[in-house]
């Protein structure tokens, strides 16, 4: 799961010091060669273990250094076989996976069936504490490898079996017709033996099987990824490498881009959207992406799970003037949300425009009525928590609070609650320390309606940060996963989404486009449906 953040560097002076400290000089390419591009970035929250990365910045790196059984088409998002020669099933429960020949890790080790099975067993294990362990929850034996309570009772998933070097089988604990299309997500990446034999060394310098290798990393400053000349895949890097420069302020990244000190900024700050077309012309990208911004709630706090709280949440939704905020602040890079998924799925994929109904319409009068009927805002004041290392978050949270305050006729009804960094924000979420609503940006991991619903709202799911739980929703999701007819599965997921709506489990705010700007040094720059630059396709010079 990828929780969105767009944290960038605080000051150009700090960047210069960081480059000096790591032995780099020059601008644009980060001093690593003329065909190397520089791109804005933020330090990942966790070590770059595939099963332990569930946020955007770490995910960018994993997408560059790993390739899995499937890969999502950078234009359409469609899941395509990559290392998989075939994934076959007769019953949507037991799958036989056959690998293509000729794939290696960058250290020369062959990618085999065991590379996947060992990686998945590691990711699922309770003792390894991997944030994406939940992804392996469909596989038989997960309840013993990663029990909900008590001690771990097995070291490996009983549903995984190596047949030979190029074949393994996966048995699920329930039918899941869409399972193969999830396997392009980074949590399912293969791992070399070095990950297990010298884990500490691997974490310091991860080894993968993708088109780039990590050459160096200085936390708080930069990561340099070099083109791997021996990469066997068809999507070889068209540049010599990428230097990811850490920013904690997207405005500074944008300033560096205009000054020629940065080649690619993949988060144009809201304050610059009014200027970006005149500043960059055709070098500005604004493309649809599978991202939705919501306000989530801490259901572990009794104030938000008490009878009547659903009316308060619905009233708050109706107090938010989404159209005004997206037009005024985001200038065409956001669209008011009317469901809990994303238009990039399309109608056949599960997007249903207007599913939220009147609960997502701006109606101050009805908002006041509902909040009063529900017993009022808990504690008398709403605090909306967000990470402050992106100026855009502050702007829109302030705008949401202003809209709520105006609707309720109380200038103190809602205030923003900034947390210094995204890592600190995530730590507070993980520790269940929220007392009010919090921003919950979601970037899809794979283009299925299931990914917008189950990870966020299923009981105990890995990204269900507010700990919402509903038995009817869980039952419908289980049925949708078991349905072999794609249209029937989507219909069941949409019924589950209506349960989310009826409880206003989270308030949908807007769908988000991916946007970016780049320097004159670059060409063939594009964003994929996940809003991530397609780094391997970029040309320099």
RODO-2510 file (C-alpha; in nm, 4 decimals, decimal comma):
residues 541
     n   res          X          Y          Z
     1     x     0,0000     0,0000     0,0000
     2     x     0,1275     0,3369    -0,0710
     3     x     0,0394     0,6261     0,1476
     4     x     0,1100     0,9408    -0,0516
     5     x     0,3509     1,2073     0,0552
     6     x     0,5286     1,4684    -0,1459
     7     x     0,7989     1,5840     0,0915
     8     x     1,0849     1,7820    -0,0532
     9     x     1,4032     1,9617     0,0487
    10     x     1,4038     2,2629     0,2806
    11     x     1,6682     2,4869     0,1317
    12     x     1,8970     2,5103    -0,1680
    13     x     2,1899     2,5878     0,0625
    14     x     2,1379     2,2590     0,2414
    15     x     2,1359     2,0822    -0,0936
    16     x     2,4687     2,2342    -0,1899
    17     x     2,6216     2,1215     0,1399
    18     x     2,4828     1,7715     0,0951
    19     x     2,6286     1,7393    -0,2546
    20     x     2,9661     1,8601    -0,1339
    21     x     2,9600     1,6120     0,1532
    22     x     2,8935     1,3188    -0,0787
    23     x     3,1602     1,4157    -0,3264
    24     x     2,9309     1,5403    -0,6028
    25     x     2,9521     1,8662    -0,7849
    26     x     2,7683     2,0488    -1,0568
    27     x     2,3995     2,0880    -1,1216
    28     x     2,1250     1,9206    -1,3186
    29     x     2,2689     1,5718    -1,3355
    30     x     2,3825     1,5795    -0,9746
    31     x     2,7462     1,5542    -1,0786
    32     x     2,7239     1,1877    -1,1768
    33     x     2,7597     1,2281    -1,5517
    34     x     2,5998     1,4086    -1,8417
    35     x     2,3408     1,1402    -1,9079
    36     x     2,2300     1,1229    -1,5443
    37     x     1,9177     1,3129    -1,4430
    38     x     1,8314     1,4593    -1,1049
    39     x     1,4844     1,4266    -0,9567
    40     x     1,3155     1,5507    -0,6406
    41     x     1,2537     1,2922    -0,3703
    42     x     1,2085     1,2332     0,0023
    43     x     1,3763     0,9845     0,2331
    44     x     1,1752     0,6621     0,2559
    45     x     1,0114     0,5853     0,5871
    46     x     1,1600     0,2359     0,6170
    47     x     1,4493     0,0285     0,4819
    48     x     1,3905    -0,0606     0,1179
    49     x     1,2757    -0,4182     0,1771
    50     x     0,9993    -0,4840    -0,0785
    51     x     0,7545    -0,6112     0,1848
    52     x     0,8297    -0,3210     0,4180
    53     x     0,7644    -0,0246     0,1886
    54     x     0,4110     0,1116     0,1705
    55     x     0,4679     0,4765     0,0841
    56     x     0,5385     0,6584    -0,2406
    57     x     0,8995     0,7660    -0,2007
    58     x     1,0340     0,4232    -0,1130
    59     x     0,8082     0,2758    -0,3786
    60     x     0,9764     0,4889    -0,6455
    61     x     1,3096     0,3261    -0,5703
    62     x     1,1686    -0,0257    -0,5571
    63     x     1,0098     0,0318    -0,8987
    64     x     1,3550     0,1141    -1,0340
    65     x     1,5556    -0,1710    -0,8799
    66     x     1,3057    -0,4593    -0,8921
    67     x     1,0953    -0,6412    -1,1483
    68     x     0,8321    -0,8977    -1,0501
    69     x     0,6056    -1,1583    -1,2017
    70     x     0,3860    -0,8841    -1,3476
    71     x     0,4505    -0,5253    -1,4500
    72     x     0,1901    -0,2538    -1,4842
    73     x     0,1932    -0,0905    -1,8248
    74     x     0,3283     0,2638    -1,7766
    75     x     0,0595     0,4041    -2,0071
    76     x    -0,2509     0,1994    -1,9324
    77     x    -0,1780     0,0423    -1,5934
    78     x    -0,2750    -0,2998    -1,7305
    79     x    -0,0992    -0,5913    -1,5585
    80     x     0,1307    -0,7728    -1,8020
    81     x     0,3409    -1,0846    -1,7516
    82     x     0,7036    -0,9907    -1,6892
    83     x     0,9135    -1,2552    -1,5138
    84     x     0,6096    -1,4821    -1,5303
    85     x     0,5872    -1,6972    -1,8406
    86     x     0,2402    -1,7981    -1,7249
    87     x     0,0161    -1,7942    -1,4170
    88     x    -0,2547    -2,0598    -1,4461
    89     x    -0,5451    -2,1732    -1,2317
    90     x    -0,8528    -2,3913    -1,2675
    91     x    -1,0333    -2,2836    -0,9525
    92     x    -0,9111    -1,9277    -0,8677
    93     x    -0,7526    -2,0752    -0,5572
    94     x    -0,4492    -2,2793    -0,6618
    95     x    -0,2155    -2,1073    -0,9080
    96     x     0,0827    -2,2492    -1,0959
    97     x     0,3505    -1,9902    -1,1720
    98     x     0,6114    -2,0569    -1,4422
    99     x     0,9093    -1,8231    -1,4827
   100     x     1,0866    -1,7029    -1,7933
   101     x     1,4502    -1,7989    -1,8490
   102     x     1,7384    -1,5532    -1,8443
   103     x     1,6592    -1,3334    -1,5440
   104     x     1,9334    -1,2497    -1,2928
   105     x     1,9881    -1,0193    -0,9987
   106     x     2,2467    -0,7451    -1,0443
   107     x     2,4970    -0,9482    -0,8348
   108     x     2,4850    -1,2280    -1,0933
   109     x     2,2576    -1,4666    -0,9025
   110     x     1,9827    -1,6304    -1,1061
   111     x     1,6207    -1,5471    -1,0290
   112     x     1,4479    -1,8764    -0,9504
   113     x     1,1191    -1,9927    -0,8066
   114     x     1,2849    -1,9987    -0,4636
   115     x     1,3735    -1,6294    -0,5030
   116     x     1,0004    -1,5592    -0,4905
   117     x     0,8958    -1,8205    -0,2354
   118     x     1,1665    -1,7229     0,0147
   119     x     1,0861    -1,3531    -0,0292
   120     x     0,7143    -1,4084     0,0277
   121     x     0,7747    -1,6238     0,3340
   122     x     0,9993    -1,3530     0,4761
   123     x     0,7420    -1,0840     0,4036
   124     x     0,4620    -1,2795     0,5677
   125     x     0,6498    -1,3709     0,8860
   126     x     0,5303    -1,1998     1,2021
   127     x     0,8814    -1,1867     1,3464
   128     x     1,0056    -0,9823     1,0510
   129     x     0,7448    -0,7086     1,1146
   130     x     0,6964    -0,6157     0,7506
   131     x     0,4384    -0,3448     0,6838
   132     x     0,3091    -0,5212     0,3733
   133     x     0,2740    -0,8622     0,5390
   134     x    -0,1015    -0,8325     0,4861
   135     x    -0,0541    -0,8799     0,1126
   136     x     0,0370    -1,2435     0,1810
   137     x    -0,2745    -1,2939     0,3918
   138     x    -0,4527    -1,4691     0,1044
   139     x    -0,2012    -1,7542     0,1033
   140     x    -0,2654    -2,0744     0,2985
   141     x    -0,0828    -2,0834     0,6296
   142     x    -0,0771    -1,7094     0,6855
   143     x    -0,2706    -1,7516     1,0105
   144     x     0,0178    -1,9622     1,1473
   145     x     0,3002    -1,7506     1,0072
   146     x     0,1380    -1,4206     1,1049
   147     x    -0,1308    -1,4880     1,3696
   148     x    -0,3576    -1,2035     1,4733
   149     x    -0,2610    -1,2754     1,8335
   150     x    -0,0219    -1,5063     2,0095
   151     x     0,3088    -1,6506     1,8952
   152     x     0,4091    -1,7409     1,5415
   153     x     0,3452    -2,1136     1,4896
   154     x     0,5154    -2,1723     1,1525
   155     x     0,8113    -2,0290     0,9634
   156     x     0,6784    -2,0717     0,6106
   157     x     0,3477    -2,0445     0,4295
   158     x     0,1970    -2,3872     0,3706
   159     x     0,0408    -2,2547     0,0483
   160     x     0,3768    -2,2032    -0,1243
   161     x     0,5627    -2,4903    -0,2888
   162     x     0,8688    -2,4886    -0,5128
   163     x     0,8295    -2,7391    -0,7969
   164     x     1,1571    -2,6695    -0,9777
   165     x     1,3844    -2,3725    -1,0497
   166     x     1,1267    -2,2188    -1,2833
   167     x     0,7977    -2,3293    -1,1277
   168     x     0,6146    -2,2801    -0,8012
   169     x     0,2562    -2,3126    -0,6845
   170     x     0,0452    -2,0853    -0,4678
   171     x    -0,2605    -2,2101    -0,2801
   172     x    -0,4858    -1,9415    -0,1357
   173     x    -0,7094    -1,9731     0,1696
   174     x    -1,0013    -1,8379    -0,0325
   175     x    -1,0820    -1,7897    -0,3970
   176     x    -0,9378    -1,4678    -0,5372
   177     x    -0,9815    -1,4391    -0,9113
   178     x    -0,7855    -1,1133    -0,9285
   179     x    -0,4799    -1,2504    -0,7466
   180     x    -0,2485    -1,2680    -1,0523
   181     x    -0,2999    -0,8988    -1,1262
   182     x    -0,1775    -0,8041    -0,7777
   183     x     0,1622    -0,9616    -0,8420
   184     x     0,3151    -0,6547    -1,0039
   185     x     0,3155    -0,4838    -0,6648
   186     x     0,6627    -0,4488    -0,5138
   187     x     0,5815    -0,6558    -0,2035
   188     x     0,5831    -0,9629    -0,4308
   189     x     0,9316    -0,8939    -0,5727
   190     x     1,1946    -1,1713    -0,5672
   191     x     1,4947    -1,1481    -0,3353
   192     x     1,8516    -1,2791    -0,3774
   193     x     2,0197    -1,5075    -0,1236
   194     x     2,2300    -1,2122    -0,0026
   195     x     1,9157    -1,0625     0,1501
   196     x     1,8991    -1,3584     0,3876
   197     x     2,2673    -1,4448     0,4392
   198     x     2,3861    -1,0880     0,5126
   199     x     2,0702    -0,8907     0,5687
   200     x     2,2399    -0,5897     0,7297
   201     x     2,4705    -0,5453     0,4294
   202     x     2,1805    -0,5846     0,1867
   203     x     1,9768    -0,3168     0,3659
   204     x     2,2731    -0,0777     0,3445
   205     x     2,2930    -0,1359    -0,0313
   206     x     1,9917    -0,3226    -0,1705
   207     x     2,0435    -0,5615    -0,4611
   208     x     1,7560    -0,6190    -0,7017
   209     x     1,6839    -0,7322    -1,0560
   210     x     1,5542    -0,4095    -1,2138
   211     x     1,7076    -0,1711    -1,4691
   212     x     1,8952     0,0320    -1,2027
   213     x     2,1303    -0,0435    -0,9155
   214     x     2,1741     0,1662    -0,6019
   215     x     2,5268     0,3053    -0,6000
   216     x     2,5086     0,5311    -0,2937
   217     x     2,2672     0,6800    -0,0434
   218     x     2,3148     0,9598     0,2082
   219     x     2,0041     0,9992     0,4197
   220     x     1,8682     1,3517     0,4110
   221     x     2,0695     1,4338     0,0988
   222     x     2,0505     1,2018    -0,2024
   223     x     2,0434     0,8552    -0,3525
   224     x     2,2282     0,7777    -0,6738
   225     x     2,0947     0,4967    -0,8939
   226     x     2,3035     0,3778    -1,1870
   227     x     2,1863     0,2122    -1,5054
   228     x     2,2519    -0,1636    -1,4886
   229     x     2,4056    -0,2523    -1,8231
   230     x     2,3445    -0,6227    -1,7654
   231     x     1,9714    -0,5856    -1,7082
   232     x     1,8008    -0,8621    -1,9110
   233     x     1,4552    -0,7063    -1,9428
   234     x     1,3052    -0,5301    -2,2452
   235     x     1,2574    -0,2020    -2,0537
   236     x     1,6240    -0,1041    -2,0248
   237     x     1,7134     0,2423    -1,8929
   238     x     1,7487     0,5055    -2,1670
   239     x     1,9718     0,7187    -1,9426
   240     x     2,2861     0,6477    -1,7409
   241     x     2,1264     0,6947    -1,4018
   242     x     1,9091     0,8984    -1,1678
   243     x     2,0125     1,1095    -0,8704
   244     x     1,7229     1,1426    -0,6268
   245     x     1,7675     1,4634    -0,4285
   246     x     1,5914     1,4979    -0,0944
   247     x     1,3648     1,7989    -0,0506
   248     x     1,1418     1,8840     0,2432
   249     x     0,9758     2,1737     0,0612
   250     x     0,8261     2,1352    -0,2845
   251     x     0,8549     2,5119    -0,3422
   252     x     1,2323     2,4868    -0,3118
   253     x     1,2382     2,1962    -0,5552
   254     x     1,0392     2,4036    -0,8023
   255     x     1,2749     2,6989    -0,7603
   256     x     1,5730     2,4694    -0,8210
   257     x     1,4044     2,3348    -1,1337
   258     x     1,3615     2,6841    -1,2758
   259     x     1,7198     2,7737    -1,1822
   260     x     1,8620     2,4698    -1,3629
   261     x     1,9709     2,2948    -1,0436
   262     x     1,7177     2,0143    -1,0785
   263     x     1,5981     1,8204    -1,3828
   264     x     1,2659     1,6810    -1,2644
   265     x     1,0193     1,7847    -0,9935
   266     x     0,7278     1,5447    -0,9675
   267     x     0,5134     1,7473    -0,7292
   268     x     0,4355     2,1006    -0,8418
   269     x     0,3398     2,2977    -0,5275
   270     x    -0,0095     2,4420    -0,5214
   271     x     0,1267     2,7936    -0,4852
   272     x     0,3045     2,7606    -0,8228
   273     x     0,0204     2,6133    -1,0269
   274     x    -0,0866     2,9575    -1,1447
   275     x     0,2610     3,0097    -1,2955
   276     x     0,3657     2,6638    -1,4061
   277     x     0,2379     2,6735    -1,7644
   278     x     0,4059     3,0047    -1,8364
   279     x     0,7224     2,8916    -1,6576
   280     x     0,7558     2,5508    -1,8236
   281     x     0,5229     2,5364    -2,1242
   282     x     0,5204     2,1845    -2,2709
   283     x     0,7590     2,0708    -1,9973
   284     x     0,4699     2,0645    -1,7504
   285     x     0,2775     1,7371    -1,7119
   286     x    -0,0714     1,7077    -1,5641
   287     x    -0,2113     1,3575    -1,6133
   288     x    -0,4812     1,1469    -1,4413
   289     x    -0,3567     0,9116    -1,1731
   290     x    -0,4981     0,6493    -0,9408
   291     x    -0,4877     0,8743    -0,6351
   292     x    -0,7620     0,9861    -0,3999
   293     x    -0,7398     1,2193    -0,1014
   294     x    -0,9655     1,1472     0,1946
   295     x    -1,0123     1,2394     0,5571
   296     x    -0,9981     0,9286     0,7767
   297     x    -1,1030     0,8919     1,1393
   298     x    -0,9608     0,7179     1,4481
   299     x    -1,2262     0,4593     1,5300
   300     x    -1,0158     0,3377     1,8217
   301     x    -1,1213     0,6664     1,9861
   302     x    -1,4724     0,6104     2,1271
   303     x    -1,5685     0,9662     2,0343
   304     x    -1,5655     0,8627     1,6664
   305     x    -1,7244     0,5193     1,7056
   306     x    -2,0096     0,6229     1,9341
   307     x    -2,3735     0,6206     1,8160
   308     x    -2,4407     0,9346     1,6156
   309     x    -2,0825     0,9838     1,4974
   310     x    -2,1799     0,8695     1,1477
   311     x    -2,4118     1,1708     1,1198
   312     x    -2,1302     1,3988     1,2339
   313     x    -1,8951     1,2562     0,9704
   314     x    -2,1581     1,2931     0,6977
   315     x    -2,2294     1,6482     0,8116
   316     x    -1,8609     1,7324     0,7936
   317     x    -1,8481     1,5921     0,4403
   318     x    -2,1364     1,8189     0,3385
   319     x    -1,9622     2,1180     0,4978
   320     x    -1,6651     2,0894     0,2584
   321     x    -1,6867     2,2889    -0,0643
   322     x    -1,4777     2,0568    -0,2782
   323     x    -1,5332     2,2411    -0,6049
   324     x    -1,4200     2,5752    -0,4648
   325     x    -1,1093     2,4228    -0,3070
   326     x    -1,0026     2,2274    -0,6146
   327     x    -1,0596     2,5251    -0,8452
   328     x    -0,8966     2,7853    -0,6217
   329     x    -0,5997     2,5959    -0,4804
   330     x    -0,5309     2,3137    -0,7229
   331     x    -0,6220     2,4737    -1,0573
   332     x    -0,7319     2,1688    -1,2504
   333     x    -0,4965     1,9154    -1,0917
   334     x    -0,7711     1,7789    -0,8630
   335     x    -1,1340     1,6825    -0,9245
   336     x    -1,4011     1,6651    -0,6502
   337     x    -1,4483     1,3024    -0,5474
   338     x    -1,7896     1,1414    -0,5755
   339     x    -1,6833     0,7903    -0,4740
   340     x    -1,3961     0,6171    -0,2899
   341     x    -1,1994     0,4862    -0,5907
   342     x    -1,0559     0,6669    -0,8942
   343     x    -1,1739     0,7518    -1,2468
   344     x    -0,8611     0,5843    -1,3881
   345     x    -1,0296     0,2481    -1,3194
   346     x    -1,3061     0,3317    -1,5642
   347     x    -1,6647     0,2132    -1,5281
   348     x    -1,5740    -0,1458    -1,6146
   349     x    -1,3044    -0,1438    -1,3480
   350     x    -1,5333    -0,0255    -1,0698
   351     x    -1,5346     0,3534    -1,0720
   352     x    -1,8913     0,4734    -1,0172
   353     x    -1,9386     0,8455    -1,0530
   354     x    -2,1832     0,9883    -0,8019
   355     x    -2,1896     0,6862    -0,5697
   356     x    -2,1377     0,9163    -0,2702
   357     x    -2,4635     1,0947    -0,3544
   358     x    -2,5709     1,4038    -0,1628
   359     x    -2,3240     1,3254     0,1174
   360     x    -2,0499     1,4689    -0,1038
   361     x    -2,2496     1,7764    -0,2061
   362     x    -2,1780     2,1091    -0,0387
   363     x    -2,4834     2,1837     0,1757
   364     x    -2,4043     2,4013     0,4807
   365     x    -2,7596     2,3920     0,6166
   366     x    -2,7883     2,0147     0,6101
   367     x    -2,4330     1,9857     0,7433
   368     x    -2,5244     2,1828     1,0551
   369     x    -2,8376     1,9743     1,1077
   370     x    -2,6551     1,6426     1,0822
   371     x    -2,3712     1,7446     1,3115
   372     x    -2,6196     1,8673     1,5709
   373     x    -2,8294     1,5486     1,5384
   374     x    -2,5138     1,3417     1,5856
   375     x    -2,4244     1,5089     1,9123
   376     x    -2,1848     1,7687     1,7809
   377     x    -1,8141     1,7590     1,7026
   378     x    -1,6328     1,5513     1,9681
   379     x    -1,4629     1,7816     2,2153
   380     x    -1,6206     2,0836     2,0502
   381     x    -1,3372     2,1318     1,7997
   382     x    -1,2142     1,9380     1,4978
   383     x    -0,8380     1,8978     1,4563
   384     x    -0,7247     1,7736     1,1152
   385     x    -0,3763     1,6200     1,1355
   386     x    -0,1392     1,6222     0,8384
   387     x     0,2327     1,6129     0,7650
   388     x     0,3703     1,9639     0,7296
   389     x     0,6641     1,8816     0,5015
   390     x     0,4479     1,9672     0,2015
   391     x     0,3183     2,3211     0,1642
   392     x     0,0203     2,1957    -0,0381
   393     x    -0,1139     1,9948     0,2542
   394     x    -0,1196     2,3006     0,4759
   395     x    -0,3068     2,4977     0,2123
   396     x    -0,5802     2,2462     0,1495
   397     x    -0,6253     2,1488     0,5151
   398     x    -0,6651     2,5171     0,6005
   399     x    -0,9141     2,5510     0,3155
   400     x    -1,1140     2,2473     0,4337
   401     x    -1,1255     2,3890     0,7866
   402     x    -1,2291     2,7314     0,6589
   403     x    -1,5095     2,5692     0,4614
   404     x    -1,6283     2,3764     0,7675
   405     x    -1,6027     2,6853     0,9862
   406     x    -1,8026     2,8909     0,7379
   407     x    -2,0688     2,6234     0,7079
   408     x    -2,1037     2,5937     1,0844
   409     x    -2,0754     2,9671     1,1525
   410     x    -1,7885     2,9101     1,3971
   411     x    -1,4363     3,0296     1,3186
   412     x    -1,2907     2,7897     1,5758
   413     x    -1,4816     2,4738     1,4849
   414     x    -1,1939     2,3278     1,2796
   415     x    -0,8169     2,3766     1,2894
   416     x    -0,5234     2,2100     1,1186
   417     x    -0,2778     2,0077     1,3243
   418     x     0,0592     1,9910     1,1449
   419     x     0,3125     1,7168     1,2155
   420     x     0,6696     1,8011     1,1141
   421     x     0,7522     1,5133     0,8790
   422     x     0,5774     1,2363     0,6930
   423     x     0,7741     0,9752     0,8904
   424     x     0,6542     1,1267     1,2203
   425     x     0,3005     1,1437     1,0842
   426     x     0,3103     0,7752     0,9881
   427     x     0,4534     0,6837     1,3271
   428     x     0,1620     0,8568     1,5002
   429     x    -0,0828     0,6711     1,2770
   430     x     0,0844     0,3398     1,3458
   431     x     0,0766     0,4091     1,7182
   432     x    -0,2983     0,4931     1,7116
   433     x    -0,2313     0,8350     1,8600
   434     x    -0,4813     1,0353     1,6520
   435     x    -0,7730     1,2012     1,8284
   436     x    -0,9417     1,3539     1,5250
   437     x    -0,9538     1,3187     1,1455
   438     x    -0,6297     1,2900     0,9504
   439     x    -0,5338     1,3160     0,5868
   440     x    -0,5286     0,9807     0,4123
   441     x    -0,3961     1,0138     0,0594
   442     x    -0,4019     0,6824    -0,1260
   443     x    -0,2110     0,5914    -0,4383
   444     x    -0,3176     0,2626    -0,5920
   445     x    -0,0760    -0,0296    -0,5828
   446     x    -0,2473    -0,2028    -0,8730
   447     x    -0,5447    -0,0983    -1,0902
   448     x    -0,8229    -0,2987    -0,9230
   449     x    -1,1220    -0,1630    -0,7294
   450     x    -1,0221    -0,4116    -0,4587
   451     x    -0,7074    -0,2072    -0,3933
   452     x    -0,9079     0,1063    -0,3127
   453     x    -1,1301    -0,0761    -0,0652
   454     x    -0,9860    -0,3827     0,1040
   455     x    -0,6475    -0,2429     0,2207
   456     x    -0,8155     0,0656     0,3671
   457     x    -1,1422    -0,0558     0,5173
   458     x    -1,1266    -0,4339     0,5715
   459     x    -1,0993    -0,5320     0,9374
   460     x    -0,7328    -0,5436     1,0380
   461     x    -0,6044    -0,4475     0,6919
   462     x    -0,2503    -0,3133     0,6714
   463     x    -0,3485     0,0412     0,5727
   464     x    -0,6677     0,0615     0,7778
   465     x    -0,5030     0,3273     0,9954
   466     x    -0,8271     0,4322     1,1620
   467     x    -0,9188     0,0711     1,2557
   468     x    -1,2662     0,0902     1,0995
   469     x    -1,4502    -0,2445     1,0996
   470     x    -1,7781    -0,3645     0,9534
   471     x    -1,8869    -0,7269     0,9140
   472     x    -2,1090    -0,6648     0,6109
   473     x    -1,8275    -0,4871     0,4282
   474     x    -1,5868    -0,7735     0,5041
   475     x    -1,8354    -1,0350     0,3808
   476     x    -1,8958    -0,8510     0,0548
   477     x    -1,5225    -0,8142    -0,0077
   478     x    -1,4710    -1,1850     0,0524
   479     x    -1,7485    -1,2657    -0,1951
   480     x    -1,6093    -1,0214    -0,4518
   481     x    -1,2655    -1,1792    -0,4293
   482     x    -1,4113    -1,5264    -0,4829
   483     x    -1,6199    -1,4244    -0,7852
   484     x    -1,4578    -1,5486    -1,1074
   485     x    -1,6633    -1,3301    -1,3389
   486     x    -1,4883    -0,9895    -1,3524
   487     x    -1,8137    -0,7939    -1,3898
   488     x    -1,9717    -0,9836    -1,1015
   489     x    -1,6686    -0,9191    -0,8837
   490     x    -1,6788    -0,5460    -0,9557
   491     x    -2,0505    -0,5325    -0,8728
   492     x    -1,9878    -0,6927    -0,5338
   493     x    -1,7027    -0,4536    -0,4594
   494     x    -1,9345    -0,1646    -0,5432
   495     x    -2,1865    -0,3012    -0,2936
   496     x    -1,9078    -0,3069    -0,0360
   497     x    -1,8238     0,0524    -0,1282
   498     x    -2,1829     0,1501    -0,0537
   499     x    -2,1304     0,0214     0,3014
   500     x    -1,8343     0,2578     0,3300
   501     x    -2,0614     0,5341     0,2027
   502     x    -2,3499     0,4561     0,4355
   503     x    -2,1186     0,4754     0,7369
   504     x    -1,9060     0,7579     0,5919
   505     x    -1,6067     0,5511     0,7027
   506     x    -1,3843     0,8158     0,5454
   507     x    -1,4669     1,1444     0,3739
   508     x    -1,3672     1,1446     0,0040
   509     x    -1,2252     1,4820    -0,0955
   510     x    -1,0818     1,4751    -0,4479
   511     x    -0,9137     1,2668    -0,7144
   512     x    -0,5597     1,3749    -0,7819
   513     x    -0,3691     1,4053    -1,1066
   514     x    -0,0005     1,3388    -1,1258
   515     x     0,1909     1,6524    -1,2150
   516     x     0,5540     1,7236    -1,2838
   517     x     0,7884     1,9663    -1,4474
   518     x     1,1225     1,8999    -1,6104
   519     x     1,4261     2,0800    -1,7500
   520     x     1,5260     2,1347    -2,1112
   521     x     1,7905     1,8628    -2,0708
   522     x     1,5227     1,5925    -2,0654
   523     x     1,2890     1,4368    -2,3198
   524     x     1,0416     1,1457    -2,3236
   525     x     0,9263     1,2331    -1,9723
   526     x     0,5975     1,0769    -1,8649
   527     x     0,4089     0,9814    -1,5511
   528     x     0,2528     0,6387    -1,5160
   529     x    -0,1041     0,5863    -1,3829
   530     x     0,0455     0,5737    -1,0329
   531     x     0,1781     0,9328    -1,0804
   532     x     0,5395     0,8112    -1,0711
   533     x     0,7884     0,9221    -1,3399
   534     x     0,8788     0,6461    -1,5845
   535     x     1,2461     0,6968    -1,5107
   536     x     1,3829     0,4272    -1,7409
   537     x     1,2264     0,5931    -2,0484
   538     x     1,3703     0,9412    -1,9868
   539     x     1,6415     1,0635    -2,2241
   540     x     1,9045     1,3160    -2,1176
   541     x     2,0684     1,5668    -2,3484
***
